């Protein structure tokens, strides 16, 4: 069984994440490429909140298509192009992922992504034992 571990010698996580995740030997892994706020019709959602929500919907779709669920997420790496979008990201994550799923997580503010109108991208790792 996957273990989500916050060492007692570390500070309490300052967001919805876990300091470390231990995946058991023999687990099935899923690598999710960086997802952007584009829907199935190829339309990029407008604004950071709508893009973030679409990103999480895309991640959930990738999980479902591969026989997994959000509880199998073990790592998320998030890229935003402006620190002002962090709250939109957090709100979208809470809405679509919830408070009980707390994979290891890294959030980076970057100068840009593949296109100037893309303001958030998230890649993920999932594991199912």
N, CA, C and O atoms as a printed pandas DataFrame, in Angstrom:
     atom_number atom_name residue_name chain_id  residue_number  x_coord  y_coord  z_coord
0              1         N          UNK        A               1    0.844   -1.185    0.000
1              2        CA          UNK        A               1    0.000    0.000    0.000
2              3         C          UNK        A               1    0.889    1.248    0.000
3              4         O          UNK        A               1    1.897    1.296    0.705
4              5         N          UNK        A               2    0.519    2.235   -0.777
5              6        CA          UNK        A               2    1.261    3.494   -0.837
6              7         C          UNK        A               2    1.146    4.217    0.502
7              8         O          UNK        A               2    0.065    4.307    1.086
8              9         N          UNK        A               3    2.292    4.734    0.981
9             10        CA          UNK        A               3    2.321    5.443    2.258
10            11         C          UNK        A               3    2.620    6.922    2.019
11            12         O          UNK        A               3    3.580    7.257    1.325
12            13         N          UNK        A               4    1.814    7.796    2.583
13            14        CA          UNK        A               4    2.032    9.237    2.516
14            15         C          UNK        A               4    2.605    9.651    3.867
15            16         O          UNK        A               4    1.932    9.544    4.893
16            17         N          UNK        A               5    3.851   10.125    3.864
17            18        CA          UNK        A               5    4.598   10.309    5.111
18            19         C          UNK        A               5    5.057   11.758    5.274
19            20         O          UNK        A               5    5.733   12.315    4.409
20            21         N          UNK        A               6    4.678   12.347    6.394
21            22        CA          UNK        A               6    5.200   13.647    6.800
22            23         C          UNK        A               6    6.103   13.405    8.013
23            24         O          UNK        A               6    5.610   13.202    9.123
24            25         N          UNK        A               7    7.428   13.427    7.804
25            26        CA          UNK        A               7    8.335   13.179    8.925
26            27         C          UNK        A               7    8.109   14.165   10.070
27            28         O          UNK        A               7    7.887   15.355    9.844
28            29         N          UNK        A               8    8.167   13.665   11.274
29            30        CA          UNK        A               8    7.962   14.516   12.450
30            31         C          UNK        A               8    9.035   15.587   12.574
31            32         O          UNK        A               8    8.799   16.637   13.171
32            33         N          UNK        A               9   10.218   15.325   12.010
33            34        CA          UNK        A               9   11.319   16.284   12.090
34            35         C          UNK        A               9   11.188   17.408   11.054
35            36         O          UNK        A               9   11.975   18.355   11.081
36            37         N          UNK        A              10   10.227   17.323   10.158
37            38        CA          UNK        A              10    9.971   18.377    9.171
38            39         C          UNK        A              10    8.829   19.258    9.652
39            40         O          UNK        A              10    8.052   18.873   10.527
40            41         N          UNK        A              11    8.741   20.450    9.064
41            42        CA          UNK        A              11    7.611   21.331    9.353
42            43         C          UNK        A              11    6.341   20.713    8.779
43            44         O          UNK        A              11    6.400   19.887    7.869
44            45         N          UNK        A              12    5.214   21.110    9.308
45            46        CA          UNK        A              12    3.923   20.672    8.778
46            47         C          UNK        A              12    3.785   21.208    7.350
47            48         O          UNK        A              12    4.159   22.354    7.100
48            49         N          UNK        A              13    3.263   20.425    6.411
49            50        CA          UNK        A              13    3.068   20.943    5.057
50            51         C          UNK        A              13    2.260   22.241    5.078
51            52         O          UNK        A              13    1.287   22.376    5.820
52            53         N          UNK        A              14    2.689   23.190    4.245
53            54        CA          UNK        A              14    2.030   24.494    4.210
54            55         C          UNK        A              14    0.940   24.569    3.148
55            56         O          UNK        A              14    0.451   25.652    2.826
56            57         N          UNK        A              15    0.569   23.435    2.617
57            58        CA          UNK        A              15   -0.489   23.365    1.620
58            59         C          UNK        A              15   -1.020   21.945    1.548
59            60         O          UNK        A              15   -0.796   21.136    2.449
60            61         N          UNK        A              16   -1.726   21.654    0.467
61            62        CA          UNK        A              16   -2.322   20.329    0.264
62            63         C          UNK        A              16   -1.305   19.398   -0.396
63            64         O          UNK        A              16   -1.395   19.102   -1.587
64            65         N          UNK        A              17   -0.352   18.949    0.389
65            66        CA          UNK        A              17    0.649   18.005   -0.100
66            67         C          UNK        A              17    1.229   17.220    1.061
67            68         O          UNK        A              17    0.980   17.526    2.227
68            69         N          UNK        A              18    2.005   16.208    0.723
69            70        CA          UNK        A              18    2.718   15.389    1.700
70            71         C          UNK        A              18    4.198   15.504    1.386
71            72         O          UNK        A              18    4.584   15.565    0.218
72            73         N          UNK        A              19    5.037   15.533    2.430
73            74        CA          UNK        A              19    6.476   15.668    2.213
74            75         C          UNK        A              19    7.081   14.498    1.437
75            76         O          UNK        A              19    7.995   14.693    0.635
76            77         N          UNK        A              20    6.584   13.303    1.666
77            78        CA          UNK        A              20    7.151   12.150    0.963
78            79         C          UNK        A              20    6.081   11.082    0.760
79            80         O          UNK        A              20    5.123   10.968    1.524
80            81         N          UNK        A              21    6.285   10.309   -0.299
81            82        CA          UNK        A              21    5.350    9.236   -0.633
82            83         C          UNK        A              21    6.174    7.988   -0.924
83            84         O          UNK        A              21    7.087    8.010   -1.749
84            85         N          UNK        A              22    5.842    6.911   -0.241
85            86        CA          UNK        A              22    6.540    5.646   -0.437
86            87         C          UNK        A              22    5.629    4.695   -1.210
87            88         O          UNK        A              22    4.563    4.304   -0.734
88            89         N          UNK        A              23    6.074    4.335   -2.408
89            90        CA          UNK        A              23    5.294    3.458   -3.284
90            91         C          UNK        A              23    5.849    2.044   -3.144
91            92         O          UNK        A              23    7.062    1.853   -3.235
92            93         N          UNK        A              24    4.995    1.055   -2.926
93            94        CA          UNK        A              24    5.483   -0.310   -2.722
94            95         C          UNK        A              24    6.045   -0.931   -4.000
95            96         O          UNK        A              24    5.683   -0.560   -5.116
96            97         N          UNK        A              25    6.925   -1.869   -3.793
97            98        CA          UNK        A              25    7.511   -2.634   -4.905
98            99         C          UNK        A              25    6.384   -3.306   -5.695
99           100         O          UNK        A              25    5.432   -3.830   -5.117
100          101         N          UNK        A              26    6.508   -3.281   -6.999
101          102        CA          UNK        A              26    5.527   -3.945   -7.846
102          103         C          UNK        A              26    4.302   -3.112   -8.184
103          104         O          UNK        A              26    3.392   -3.593   -8.858
104          105         N          UNK        A              27    4.270   -1.866   -7.723
105          106        CA          UNK        A              27    3.115   -1.013   -8.027
106          107         C          UNK        A              27    3.110   -0.663   -9.511
107          108         O          UNK        A              27    4.160   -0.601  -10.151
108          109         N          UNK        A              28    1.934   -0.439  -10.035
109          110        CA          UNK        A              28    1.768    0.015  -11.413
110          111         C          UNK        A              28    1.890    1.536  -11.419
111          112         O          UNK        A              28    1.212    2.222  -10.654
112          113         N          UNK        A              29    2.759    2.061  -12.285
113          114        CA          UNK        A              29    3.006    3.492  -12.362
114          115         C          UNK        A              29    2.327    4.098  -13.575
115          116         O          UNK        A              29    2.206    3.453  -14.617
116          117         N          UNK        A              30    1.886    5.335  -13.439
117          118        CA          UNK        A              30    1.338    6.106  -14.550
118          119         C          UNK        A              30    2.028    7.463  -14.544
119          120         O          UNK        A              30    2.041    8.156  -13.526
120          121         N          UNK        A              31    2.599    7.838  -15.682
121          122        CA          UNK        A              31    3.229    9.144  -15.846
122          123         C          UNK        A              31    2.281    9.992  -16.686
123          124         O          UNK        A              31    1.917    9.609  -17.798
124          125         N          UNK        A              32    1.886   11.139  -16.154
125          126        CA          UNK        A              32    0.947   12.024  -16.847
126          127         C          UNK        A              32    1.722   13.241  -17.347
127          128         O          UNK        A              32    2.277   14.011  -16.563
128          129         N          UNK        A              33    1.747   13.393  -18.655
129          130        CA          UNK        A              33    2.415   14.549  -19.260
130          131         C          UNK        A              33    1.792   15.836  -18.756
131          132         O          UNK        A              33    0.675   15.843  -18.240
132          133         N          UNK        A              34    2.529   16.923  -18.913
133          134        CA          UNK        A              34    2.012   18.232  -18.532
134          135         C          UNK        A              34    0.682   18.503  -19.201
135          136         O          UNK        A              34    0.580   18.494  -20.428
136          137         N          UNK        A              35   -0.334   18.743  -18.397
137          138        CA          UNK        A              35   -1.681   19.015  -18.898
138          139         C          UNK        A              35   -1.926   20.521  -18.854
139          140         O          UNK        A              35   -1.534   21.205  -17.909
140          141         N          UNK        A              36   -2.579   21.013  -19.891
141          142        CA          UNK        A              36   -2.920   22.432  -19.959
142          143         C          UNK        A              36   -4.439   22.580  -19.933
143          144         O          UNK        A              36   -5.167   21.587  -19.979
144          145         N          UNK        A              37   -4.907   23.808  -19.861
145          146        CA          UNK        A              37   -6.344   24.076  -19.730
146          147         C          UNK        A              37   -7.106   24.025  -21.037
147          148         O          UNK        A              37   -7.923   24.902  -21.316
148          149         N          UNK        A              38   -6.846   23.006  -21.841
149          150        CA          UNK        A              38   -7.509   22.844  -23.133
150          151         C          UNK        A              38   -8.513   21.704  -23.044
151          152         O          UNK        A              38   -8.200   20.625  -22.540
152          153         N          UNK        A              39   -9.725   21.954  -23.540
153          154        CA          UNK        A              39  -10.754   20.923  -23.484
154          155         C          UNK        A              39  -10.645   19.968  -24.674
155          156         O          UNK        A              39   -9.771   20.132  -25.525
156          157         N          UNK        A              40  -11.521   18.983  -24.731
157          158        CA          UNK        A              40  -11.486   17.949  -25.764
158          159         C          UNK        A              40  -11.665   18.529  -27.167
159          160         O          UNK        A              40  -11.243   17.910  -28.144
160          161         N          UNK        A              41  -12.279   19.695  -27.280
161          162        CA          UNK        A              41  -12.482   20.339  -28.590
162          163         C          UNK        A              41  -11.280   21.181  -29.006
163          164         O          UNK        A              41  -11.294   21.816  -30.061
164          165         N          UNK        A              42  -10.230   21.182  -28.165
165          166        CA          UNK        A              42   -9.039   21.957  -28.488
166          167         C          UNK        A              42   -9.134   23.422  -28.131
167          168         O          UNK        A              42   -8.343   24.236  -28.608
168          169         N          UNK        A              43  -10.107   23.766  -27.286
169          170        CA          UNK        A              43  -10.295   25.160  -26.875
170          171         C          UNK        A              43   -9.594   25.407  -25.543
171          172         O          UNK        A              43   -9.875   24.744  -24.545
172          173         N          UNK        A              44   -8.680   26.369  -25.545
173          174        CA          UNK        A              44   -8.014   26.758  -24.309
174          175         C          UNK        A              44   -8.969   27.610  -23.493
175          176         O          UNK        A              44   -9.520   28.589  -23.996
176          177         N          UNK        A              45   -9.166   27.241  -22.242
177          178        CA          UNK        A              45  -10.059   27.992  -21.365
178          179         C          UNK        A              45   -9.453   29.363  -21.086
179          180         O          UNK        A              45   -8.233   29.524  -21.102
180          181         N          UNK        A              46  -10.302   30.339  -20.834
181          182        CA          UNK        A              46   -9.854   31.709  -20.632
182          183         C          UNK        A              46   -9.709   31.992  -19.138
183          184         O          UNK        A              46  -10.637   31.759  -18.363
184          185         N          UNK        A              47   -8.554   32.488  -18.744
185          186        CA          UNK        A              47   -8.310   32.878  -17.358
186          187         C          UNK        A              47   -7.682   31.762  -16.544
187          188         O          UNK        A              47   -7.877   30.583  -16.836
188          189         N          UNK        A              48   -6.931   32.138  -15.525
189          190        CA          UNK        A              48   -6.209   31.143  -14.726
190          191         C          UNK        A              48   -7.108   30.153  -13.983
191          192         O          UNK        A              48   -6.766   28.974  -13.897
192          193         N          UNK        A              49   -8.238   30.593  -13.447
193          194        CA          UNK        A              49   -9.116   29.686  -12.697
194          195         C          UNK        A              49   -9.711   28.633  -13.615
195          196         O          UNK        A              49   -9.704   27.447  -13.285
196          197         N          UNK        A              50  -10.229   29.057  -14.771
197          198        CA          UNK        A              50  -10.836   28.108  -15.706
198          199         C          UNK        A              50   -9.786   27.183  -16.307
199          200         O          UNK        A              50  -10.053   26.000  -16.524
200          201         N          UNK        A              51   -8.597   27.709  -16.579
201          202        CA          UNK        A              51   -7.532   26.842  -17.084
202          203         C          UNK        A              51   -7.143   25.804  -16.035
203          204         O          UNK        A              51   -6.963   24.630  -16.359
204          205         N          UNK        A              52   -7.014   26.228  -14.788
205          206        CA          UNK        A              52   -6.638   25.296  -13.717
206          207         C          UNK        A              52   -7.692   24.204  -13.543
207          208         O          UNK        A              52   -7.348   23.034  -13.379
208          209         N          UNK        A              53   -8.955   24.572  -13.577
209          210        CA          UNK        A              53  -10.017   23.566  -13.446
210          211         C          UNK        A              53   -9.962   22.573  -14.606
211          212         O          UNK        A              53  -10.131   21.372  -14.397
212          213         N          UNK        A              54   -9.728   23.060  -15.816
213          214        CA          UNK        A              54   -9.640   22.161  -16.970
214          215         C          UNK        A              54   -8.419   21.250  -16.858
215          216         O          UNK        A              54   -8.486   20.072  -17.206
216          217         N          UNK        A              55   -7.319   21.791  -16.377
217          218        CA          UNK        A              55   -6.122   20.968  -16.176
218          219         C          UNK        A              55   -6.453   19.798  -15.256
219          220         O          UNK        A              55   -6.116   18.656  -15.565
220          221         N          UNK        A              56   -7.100   20.064  -14.148
221          222        CA          UNK        A              56   -7.437   18.981  -13.219
222          223         C          UNK        A              56   -8.443   18.012  -13.823
223          224         O          UNK        A              56   -8.363   16.810  -13.568
224          225         N          UNK        A              57   -9.385   18.505  -14.615
225          226        CA          UNK        A              57  -10.303   17.587  -15.302
226          227         C          UNK        A              57   -9.516   16.681  -16.256
227          228         O          UNK        A              57   -9.801   15.487  -16.354
228          229         N          UNK        A              58   -8.532   17.243  -16.954
229          230        CA          UNK        A              58   -7.707   16.441  -17.867
230          231         C          UNK        A              58   -6.906   15.386  -17.109
231          232         O          UNK        A              58   -6.789   14.249  -17.565
232          233         N          UNK        A              59   -6.360   15.756  -15.959
233          234        CA          UNK        A              59   -5.614   14.801  -15.142
234          235         C          UNK        A              59   -6.530   13.673  -14.675
235          236         O          UNK        A              59   -6.161   12.501  -14.741
236          237         N          UNK        A              60   -7.725   14.031  -14.204
237          238        CA          UNK        A              60   -8.676   13.009  -13.758
238          239         C          UNK        A              60   -9.064   12.079  -14.903
239          240         O          UNK        A              60   -9.244   10.880  -14.691
240          241         N          UNK        A              61   -9.194   12.614  -16.099
241          242        CA          UNK        A              61   -9.504   11.793  -17.274
242          243         C          UNK        A              61   -8.365   10.830  -17.583
243          244         O          UNK        A              61   -8.606    9.662  -17.890
244          245         N          UNK        A              62   -7.134   11.308  -17.505
245          246        CA          UNK        A              62   -5.973   10.432  -17.721
246          247         C          UNK        A              62   -5.969    9.291  -16.705
247          248         O          UNK        A              62   -5.729    8.136  -17.058
248          249         N          UNK        A              63   -6.235    9.621  -15.454
249          250        CA          UNK        A              63   -6.281    8.590  -14.414
250          251         C          UNK        A              63   -7.371    7.559  -14.726
251          252         O          UNK        A              63   -7.114    6.356  -14.719
252          253         N          UNK        A              64   -8.568    8.033  -14.993
253          254        CA          UNK        A              64   -9.702    7.135  -15.250
254          255         C          UNK        A              64   -9.437    6.234  -16.445
255          256         O          UNK        A              64   -9.715    5.035  -16.400
256          257         N          UNK        A              65   -8.902    6.811  -17.509
257          258        CA          UNK        A              65   -8.630    6.047  -18.732
258          259         C          UNK        A              65   -7.636    4.912  -18.480
259          260         O          UNK        A              65   -7.613    3.917  -19.204
260          261         N          UNK        A              66   -6.821    5.081  -17.444
261          262        CA          UNK        A              66   -5.809    4.075  -17.113
262          263         C          UNK        A              66   -6.169    3.262  -15.875
263          264         O          UNK        A              66   -5.300    2.641  -15.265
264          265         N          UNK        A              67   -7.439    3.265  -15.506
265          266        CA          UNK        A              67   -7.902    2.441  -14.391
266          267         C          UNK        A              67   -7.471    2.935  -13.023
267          268         O          UNK        A              67   -7.351    2.147  -12.085
268          269         N          UNK        A              68   -7.242    4.219  -12.905
269          270        CA          UNK        A              68   -6.829    4.789  -11.622
270          271         C          UNK        A              68   -7.787    5.906  -11.227
271          272         O          UNK        A              68   -8.665    6.299  -11.996
272          273         N          UNK        A              69   -7.599    6.402  -10.020
273          274        CA          UNK        A              69   -8.420    7.489   -9.482
274          275         C          UNK        A              69   -7.502    8.508   -8.829
275          276         O          UNK        A              69   -6.298    8.284   -8.704
276          277         N          UNK        A              70   -8.079    9.625   -8.416
277          278        CA          UNK        A              70   -7.258   10.686   -7.821
278          279         C          UNK        A              70   -6.493   10.211   -6.588
279          280         O          UNK        A              70   -5.433   10.756   -6.279
280          281         N          UNK        A              71   -7.001    9.219   -5.886
281          282        CA          UNK        A              71   -6.300    8.703   -4.709
282          283         C          UNK        A              71   -4.966    8.051   -5.075
283          284         O          UNK        A              71   -4.125    7.833   -4.203
284          285         N          UNK        A              72   -4.767    7.741   -6.347
285          286        CA          UNK        A              72   -3.520    7.121   -6.789
286          287         C          UNK        A              72   -2.439    8.134   -7.138
287          288         O          UNK        A              72   -1.307    7.745   -7.424
288          289         N          UNK        A              73   -2.761    9.422   -7.123
289          290        CA          UNK        A              73   -1.749   10.442   -7.392
290          291         C          UNK        A              73   -0.686   10.417   -6.299
291          292         O          UNK        A              73   -1.007   10.429   -5.111
292          293         N          UNK        A              74    0.577   10.383   -6.705
293          294        CA          UNK        A              74    1.667   10.403   -5.732
294          295         C          UNK        A              74    2.548   11.639   -5.878
295          296         O          UNK        A              74    3.305   11.964   -4.964
296          297         N          UNK        A              75    2.463   12.339   -7.020
297          298        CA          UNK        A              75    3.286   13.538   -7.220
298          299         C          UNK        A              75    2.646   14.436   -8.266
299          300         O          UNK        A              75    2.215   13.967   -9.319
300          301         N          UNK        A              76    2.587   15.720   -7.970
301          302        CA          UNK        A              76    2.142   16.735   -8.926
302          303         C          UNK        A              76    3.232   17.796   -9.028
303          304         O          UNK        A              76    3.801   18.216   -8.020
304          305         N          UNK        A              77    3.512   18.220  -10.244
305          306        CA          UNK        A              77    4.412   19.348  -10.467
306          307         C          UNK        A              77    3.614   20.390  -11.237
307          308         O          UNK        A              77    3.128   20.133  -12.338
308          309         N          UNK        A              78    3.488   21.558  -10.646
309          310        CA          UNK        A              78    2.651   22.627  -11.198
310          311         C          UNK        A              78    3.525   23.794  -11.625
311          312         O          UNK        A              78    4.439   24.208  -10.912
312          313         N          UNK        A              79    3.217   24.313  -12.811
313          314        CA          UNK        A              79    3.900   25.484  -13.347
314          315         C          UNK        A              79    2.856   26.568  -13.572
315          316         O          UNK        A              79    1.866   26.331  -14.264
316          317         N          UNK        A              80    3.057   27.752  -13.003
317          318        CA          UNK        A              80    2.200   28.897  -13.261
318          319         C          UNK        A              80    3.079   30.045  -13.755
319          320         O          UNK        A              80    4.252   30.136  -13.394
320          321         N          UNK        A              81    2.508   30.913  -14.575
321          322        CA          UNK        A              81    3.294   31.999  -15.156
322          323         C          UNK        A              81    3.248   33.292  -14.347
323          324         O          UNK        A              81    3.904   34.271  -14.703
324          325         N          UNK        A              82    2.480   33.298  -13.267
325          326        CA          UNK        A              82    2.381   34.501  -12.446
326          327         C          UNK        A              82    1.995   34.068  -11.038
327          328         O          UNK        A              82    1.061   33.283  -10.873
328          329         N          UNK        A              83    2.694   34.564  -10.021
329          330        CA          UNK        A              83    2.345   34.152   -8.656
330          331         C          UNK        A              83    0.916   34.521   -8.263
331          332         O          UNK        A              83    0.365   33.932   -7.333
332          333         N          UNK        A              84    0.309   35.481   -8.951
333          334        CA          UNK        A              84   -1.078   35.844   -8.650
334          335         C          UNK        A              84   -2.045   34.723   -8.989
335          336         O          UNK        A              84   -3.187   34.743   -8.532
336          337         N          UNK        A              85   -1.610   33.731   -9.793
337          338        CA          UNK        A              85   -2.480   32.626  -10.199
338          339         C          UNK        A              85   -2.457   31.456   -9.207
339          340         O          UNK        A              85   -3.195   30.485   -9.376
340          341         N          UNK        A              86   -1.629   31.546   -8.197
341          342        CA          UNK        A              86   -1.514   30.441   -7.246
342          343         C          UNK        A              86   -2.843   30.197   -6.528
343          344         O          UNK        A              86   -3.230   29.045   -6.329
344          345         N          UNK        A              87   -3.535   31.246   -6.143
345          346        CA          UNK        A              87   -4.822   31.063   -5.451
346          347         C          UNK        A              87   -5.857   30.425   -6.372
347          348         O          UNK        A              87   -6.669   29.619   -5.919
348          349         N          UNK        A              88   -5.840   30.775   -7.662
349          350        CA          UNK        A              88   -6.747   30.134   -8.621
350          351         C          UNK        A              88   -6.421   28.649   -8.737
351          352         O          UNK        A              88   -7.323   27.813   -8.787
352          353         N          UNK        A              89   -5.143   28.328   -8.777
353          354        CA          UNK        A              89   -4.709   26.930   -8.813
354          355         C          UNK        A              89   -5.203   26.190   -7.569
355          356         O          UNK        A              89   -5.772   25.103   -7.672
356          357         N          UNK        A              90   -4.986   26.773   -6.414
357          358        CA          UNK        A              90   -5.392   26.118   -5.157
358          359         C          UNK        A              90   -6.904   25.909   -5.092
359          360         O          UNK        A              90   -7.368   24.860   -4.643
360          361         N          UNK        A              91   -7.661   26.889   -5.533
361          362        CA          UNK        A              91   -9.122   26.768   -5.519
362          363         C          UNK        A              91   -9.576   25.661   -6.472
363          364         O          UNK        A              91  -10.466   24.880   -6.135
364          365         N          UNK        A              92   -8.977   25.590   -7.646
365          366        CA          UNK        A              92   -9.336   24.544   -8.608
366          367         C          UNK        A              92   -8.948   23.173   -8.078
367          368         O          UNK        A              92   -9.698   22.209   -8.230
368          369         N          UNK        A              93   -7.786   23.085   -7.463
369          370        CA          UNK        A              93   -7.337   21.812   -6.900
370          371         C          UNK        A              93   -8.303   21.355   -5.800
371          372         O          UNK        A              93   -8.696   20.189   -5.761
372          373         N          UNK        A              94   -8.676   22.266   -4.919
373          374        CA          UNK        A              94   -9.603   21.917   -3.839
374          375         C          UNK        A              94  -10.941   21.451   -4.416
375          376         O          UNK        A              94  -11.519   20.473   -3.941
376          377         N          UNK        A              95  -11.431   22.155   -5.440
377          378        CA          UNK        A              95  -12.716   21.831   -6.045
378          379         C          UNK        A              95  -12.699   20.454   -6.710
379          380         O          UNK        A              95  -13.650   19.688   -6.553
380          381         N          UNK        A              96  -11.643   20.126   -7.447
381          382        CA          UNK        A              96  -11.643   18.907   -8.251
382          383         C          UNK        A              96  -10.848   17.740   -7.648
383          384         O          UNK        A              96  -11.120   16.583   -7.966
384          385         N          UNK        A              97   -9.900   18.024   -6.808
385          386        CA          UNK        A              97   -9.102   16.956   -6.183
386          387         C          UNK        A              97   -9.514   16.765   -4.727
387          388         O          UNK        A              97   -9.513   15.643   -4.221
388          389         N          UNK        A              98   -9.863   17.853   -4.057
389          390        CA          UNK        A              98  -10.312   17.770   -2.666
390          391         C          UNK        A              98   -9.180   17.912   -1.677
391          392         O          UNK        A              98   -8.020   18.083   -2.052
392          393         N          UNK        A              99   -9.535   17.839   -0.412
393          394        CA          UNK        A              99   -8.564   18.028    0.666
394          395         C          UNK        A              99   -7.926   16.732    1.151
395          396         O          UNK        A              99   -6.910   16.767    1.846
396          397         N          UNK        A             100   -8.507   15.593    0.795
397          398        CA          UNK        A             100   -7.987   14.335    1.332
398          399         C          UNK        A             100   -6.900   13.715    0.466
399          400         O          UNK        A             100   -6.178   12.831    0.927
400          401         N          UNK        A             101   -6.769   14.163   -0.784
401          402        CA          UNK        A             101   -5.718   13.665   -1.672
402          403         C          UNK        A             101   -4.549   14.632   -1.563
403          404         O          UNK        A             101   -4.645   15.782   -1.992
404          405         N          UNK        A             102   -3.445   14.165   -0.987
405          406        CA          UNK        A             102   -2.312   15.049   -0.712
406          407         C          UNK        A             102   -1.000   14.421   -1.199
407          408         O          UNK        A             102   -0.168   14.022   -0.384
408          409         N          UNK        A             103   -0.813   14.332   -2.520
409          410        CA          UNK        A             103    0.434   13.772   -3.038
410          411         C          UNK        A             103    1.605   14.717   -2.766
411          412         O          UNK        A             103    1.407   15.869   -2.378
412          413         N          UNK        A             104    2.814   14.222   -2.971
413          414        CA          UNK        A             104    3.965   15.113   -2.963
414          415         C          UNK        A             104    3.713   16.148   -4.048
415          416         O          UNK        A             104    3.071   15.844   -5.054
416          417         N          UNK        A             105    4.206   17.363   -3.860
417          418        CA          UNK        A             105    3.847   18.420   -4.787
418          419         C          UNK        A             105    4.938   19.477   -4.857
419          420         O          UNK        A             105    5.571   19.813   -3.856
420          421         N          UNK        A             106    5.141   19.995   -6.069
421          422        CA          UNK        A             106    6.050   21.111   -6.294
422          423         C          UNK        A             106    5.308   22.136   -7.142
423          424         O          UNK        A             106    4.647   21.784   -8.119
424          425         N          UNK        A             107    5.420   23.406   -6.762
425          426        CA          UNK        A             107    4.806   24.479   -7.528
426          427         C          UNK        A             107    5.902   25.466   -7.917
427          428         O          UNK        A             107    6.654   25.947   -7.069
428          429         N          UNK        A             108    5.979   25.760   -9.223
429          430        CA          UNK        A             108    6.997   26.675   -9.728
430          431         C          UNK        A             108    6.338   27.832  -10.467
431          432         O          UNK        A             108    5.361   27.641  -11.191
432          433         N          UNK        A             109    6.872   29.019  -10.284
433          434        CA          UNK        A             109    6.468   30.175  -11.068
434          435         C          UNK        A             109    7.525   30.326  -12.160
435          436         O          UNK        A             109    8.713   30.474  -11.875
436          437         N          UNK        A             110    7.076   30.288  -13.407
437          438        CA          UNK        A             110    7.983   30.300  -14.554
438          439         C          UNK        A             110    7.695   31.513  -15.442
439          440         O          UNK        A             110    6.623   32.115  -15.369
440          441         N          UNK        A             111    8.663   31.851  -16.269
441          442        CA          UNK        A             111    8.498   32.999  -17.175
442          443         C          UNK        A             111    7.484   32.740  -18.268
443          444         O          UNK        A             111    6.836   33.675  -18.737
444          445         N          UNK        A             112    7.331   31.494  -18.686
445          446        CA          UNK        A             112    6.389   31.205  -19.740
446          447         C          UNK        A             112    6.253   29.716  -19.968
447          448         O          UNK        A             112    7.078   28.921  -19.516
448          449         N          UNK        A             113    5.192   29.351  -20.679
449          450        CA          UNK        A             113    4.950   27.956  -21.044
450          451         C          UNK        A             113    4.973   27.859  -22.571
451          452         O          UNK        A             113    5.480   28.773  -23.221
452          453         N          UNK        A             114    4.457   26.813  -23.153
453          454        CA          UNK        A             114    4.583   26.566  -24.591
454          455         C          UNK        A             114    3.961   27.656  -25.461
455          456         O          UNK        A             114    4.422   27.912  -26.573
456          457         N          UNK        A             115    2.917   28.290  -24.949
457          458        CA          UNK        A             115    2.263   29.400  -25.654
458          459         C          UNK        A             115    2.003   30.508  -24.642
459          460         O          UNK        A             115    1.792   30.231  -23.461
460          461         N          UNK        A             116    2.015   31.755  -25.090
461          462        CA          UNK        A             116    1.809   32.851  -24.137
462          463         C          UNK        A             116    0.434   32.873  -23.478
463          464         O          UNK        A             116    0.280   33.454  -22.404
464          465         N          UNK        A             117   -0.570   32.247  -24.102
465          466        CA          UNK        A             117   -1.912   32.241  -23.514
466          467         C          UNK        A             117   -2.131   31.089  -22.536
467          468         O          UNK        A             117   -3.185   31.014  -21.904
468          469         N          UNK        A             118   -1.164   30.198  -22.401
469          470        CA          UNK        A             118   -1.231   29.112  -21.407
470          471         C          UNK        A             118   -0.591   29.634  -20.127
471          472         O          UNK        A             118    0.576   30.024  -20.121
472          473         N          UNK        A             119   -1.368   29.638  -19.039
473          474        CA          UNK        A             119   -0.861   30.219  -17.790
474          475         C          UNK        A             119   -0.625   29.191  -16.688
475          476         O          UNK        A             119   -0.079   29.528  -15.637
476          477         N          UNK        A             120   -1.031   27.940  -16.913
477          478        CA          UNK        A             120   -0.826   26.883  -15.929
478          479         C          UNK        A             120   -0.646   25.556  -16.645
479          480         O          UNK        A             120   -1.308   25.274  -17.643
480          481         N          UNK        A             121    0.257   24.753  -16.121
481          482        CA          UNK        A             121    0.473   23.400  -16.634
482          483         C          UNK        A             121    0.820   22.518  -15.442
483          484         O          UNK        A             121    1.571   22.925  -14.556
484          485         N          UNK        A             122    0.269   21.305  -15.425
485          486        CA          UNK        A             122    0.526   20.382  -14.324
486          487         C          UNK        A             122    0.830   19.014  -14.891
487          488         O          UNK        A             122    0.116   18.508  -15.756
488          489         N          UNK        A             123    1.925   18.413  -14.381
489          490        CA          UNK        A             123    2.235   17.018  -14.725
490          491         C          UNK        A             123    2.097   16.184  -13.463
491          492         O          UNK        A             123    2.187   16.702  -12.350
492          493         N          UNK        A             124    1.879   14.890  -13.646
493          494        CA          UNK        A             124    1.645   14.057  -12.471
494          495         C          UNK        A             124    2.225   12.668  -12.578
495          496         O          UNK        A             124    2.542   12.180  -13.663
496          497         N          UNK        A             125    2.352   12.054  -11.440
497          498        CA          UNK        A             125    2.722   10.644  -11.303
498          499         C          UNK        A             125    1.664    9.987  -10.444
499          500         O          UNK        A             125    1.224   10.550   -9.442
500          501         N          UNK        A             126    1.261    8.808  -10.835
501          502        CA          UNK        A             126    0.299    8.044  -10.046
502          503         C          UNK        A             126    0.837    6.619   -9.896
503          504         O          UNK        A             126    1.586    6.139  -10.748
504          505         N          UNK        A             127    0.459    5.962   -8.829
505          506        CA          UNK        A             127    0.881    4.587   -8.588
506          507         C          UNK        A             127   -0.264    3.827   -7.944
507          508         O          UNK        A             127   -0.955    4.332   -7.059
508          509         N          UNK        A             128   -0.446    2.597   -8.411
509          510        CA          UNK        A             128   -1.543    1.751   -7.906
510          511         C          UNK        A             128   -0.960    0.396   -7.570
511          512         O          UNK        A             128   -0.345   -0.261   -8.411
512          513         N          UNK        A             129   -1.161   -0.016   -6.323
513          514        CA          UNK        A             129   -0.639   -1.331   -5.922
514          515         C          UNK        A             129   -1.733   -2.366   -5.876
515          516         O          UNK        A             129   -1.472   -3.527   -5.557
